[in-house]
Amino acid sequence: MNINLTLFAQIITFMFFWWFCHAFVWKFIRNAMTVREKKIADGLEAADRASRDLELAQDKAAQQLRLAKEEAAGIIDGANKRANQIVEEAKERAREEAGRIKVAAEAEVALEANRAKEALRKQVGALVLAGATKVLEASIDESAHQALVEKLAAGL
């Protein structure tokens, strides 16, 4: 067998194979590669979009969480202030009520003291009358000398 003829046959066969692949097979392979390339690019783009969307969602969630915490802190502060205000109002009402009770008690004490003084004056007047009766050994008319007894009792 001659090497030149074999080499020439192989070259022709290779060229036919190349033409056949280029004409019929290469288009399908190239189309499949283009479609695959496009799918991969779309997938990467979708992954990038999803990543950006995830970051935005995380940022938004963090912002909403921060706002919720601030709002909760504001509500708690408001509740604490209101509670302190209620306590202070209750203390003030208690002080006012204690003052009223104290004034009423002082008035009651003063009234009772005046009653006791009046009762004591009457008793002292009766005792003075009894003492004067014994001293004078005579009977003193109580109705006649009532003004004198009241004057004496008022002086006590």
LUMKE-142941 format. One record per residue (C-alpha): x negated, y, z negated. Coordinates in Angstrom, 2 decimals, decimal comma. Layout:
      east     north        up
         X         Y         Z
...
***
This chain:
      east     north        up
      0,00      0,00      0,00
     -1,21      3,38      0,87
     -1,48      5,99     -1,89
     -0,69      8,84      0,40
      2,55      7,28      1,59
      3,55      6,45     -1,96
      2,72      9,92     -3,11
      4,67     11,41     -0,21
      7,70      9,18     -0,99
      7,58     10,14     -4,63
      7,46     13,82     -3,73
     10,48     13,45     -1,44
     12,35     11,43     -4,05
     11,50     14,00     -6,72
     12,69     16,86     -4,48
     15,91     15,00     -3,72
     16,39     14,37     -7,44
     15,65     18,03     -8,20
     18,11     19,23     -5,53
     20,78     16,79     -6,77
     20,27     17,90    -10,41
     20,22     21,56     -9,38
     23,30     21,26     -7,19
     25,51     19,02     -9,34
     24,15     18,38    -12,83
     22,38     21,60    -13,74
     25,58     23,72    -13,49
     27,38     21,53    -16,00
     24,41     21,45    -18,35
     23,94     25,22    -17,98
     27,67     25,84    -18,60
     27,61     23,55    -21,62
     24,54     25,34    -22,96
     26,16     28,75    -22,33
     29,35     27,67    -24,08
     27,34     26,21    -26,95
     25,24     29,38    -27,13
     28,38     31,51    -27,23
     29,91     29,31    -29,98
     26,75     29,59    -32,04
     26,63     33,38    -31,56
     30,32     33,66    -32,46
     29,76     31,46    -35,51
     26,82     33,58    -36,65
     28,83     36,76    -36,08
     31,77     35,29    -38,01
     29,41     34,29    -40,81
     28,01     37,85    -40,91
     31,54     39,29    -40,96
     32,54     36,86    -43,69
     29,44     37,80    -45,67
     30,21     41,51    -45,31
     33,86     40,90    -46,21
     32,77     38,90    -49,24
     30,46     41,70    -50,37
     33,24     44,25    -49,88
     35,68     42,04    -51,78
     33,17     41,58    -54,60
     32,53     45,34    -54,74
     36,26     46,02    -54,74
     36,85     43,41    -57,46
     34,01     44,86    -59,55
     35,43     48,36    -59,09
     38,94     47,22    -60,05
     37,51     45,39    -63,06
     35,62     48,53    -64,11
     38,77     50,63    -63,68
     40,80     48,10    -65,64
     38,22     48,13    -68,44
     38,23     51,93    -68,49
     42,03     51,98    -68,55
     42,09     49,38    -71,32
     39,56     51,41    -73,30
     41,71     54,52    -72,78
     44,82     52,68    -73,92
     42,98     51,34    -76,98
     41,65     54,82    -77,80
     45,14     56,27    -77,40
     46,60     53,55    -79,61
     43,92     54,17    -82,26
     44,58     57,90    -82,14
     48,32     57,33    -82,40
     47,81     54,91    -85,29
     45,63     57,46    -87,08
     48,22     60,14    -86,38
     50,99     57,93    -87,78
     48,90     57,20    -90,88
     48,20     60,89    -91,37
     51,90     61,73    -90,92
     52,81     59,04    -93,44
     50,22     60,40    -95,89
     51,57     63,93    -95,41
     55,15     62,75    -95,97
     53,99     60,85    -99,06
     52,23     63,98   -100,36
     55,37     66,06    -99,74
     57,55     63,45   -101,42
     55,11     63,25   -104,34
     55,23     67,04   -104,62
     59,04     67,02   -104,62
     59,09     64,24   -107,21
     56,54     66,14   -109,30
     58,56     69,37   -109,11
     61,74     67,48   -110,00
     59,99     65,73   -112,88
     58,56     69,03   -114,16
     62,02     70,60   -113,97
     63,47     67,60   -115,82
     60,74     67,83   -118,46
     61,34     71,56   -118,86
     65,09     70,97   -119,14
     64,59     68,21   -121,71
     62,12     70,41   -123,61
     64,69     73,24   -123,69
     67,38     70,81   -124,87
     65,05     69,47   -127,55
     64,16     73,02   -128,63
     67,82     73,94   -128,80
     68,64     70,83   -130,80
     65,68     71,52   -133,07
     66,83     75,12   -133,56
     70,25     73,93   -134,59
     68,74     71,41   -136,98
     66,36     74,03   -138,38
     69,26     76,41   -138,78
     71,23     73,78   -140,66
     68,19     72,96   -142,78
     67,59     76,65   -143,49
     71,22     77,03   -144,44
     71,00     73,98   -146,68
     67,77     75,27   -148,16
     69,15     78,73   -148,71
     72,21     77,20   -150,31
     70,08     75,29   -152,73
     67,87     78,28   -153,40
     70,76     80,57   -154,03
     72,80     77,80   -155,54
     75,68     79,32   -153,97
     77,68     78,51   -150,97
     76,98     80,56   -147,87
     79,78     80,88   -145,43
     78,47     79,47   -142,18
     80,88     81,34   -139,95
     80,17     84,67   -141,63
     76,46     84,34   -141,39
     76,30     82,61   -137,97
     74,63     85,61   -136,31
     71,93     85,59   -138,97
     71,36     81,86   -138,50
     71,16     82,20   -134,71
     68,69     85,06   -135,04
     66,63     82,98   -137,41
     66,78     79,97   -135,07
     65,81     82,13   -132,06
     62,78     83,32   -133,93
     61,56     79,77   -134,37
***
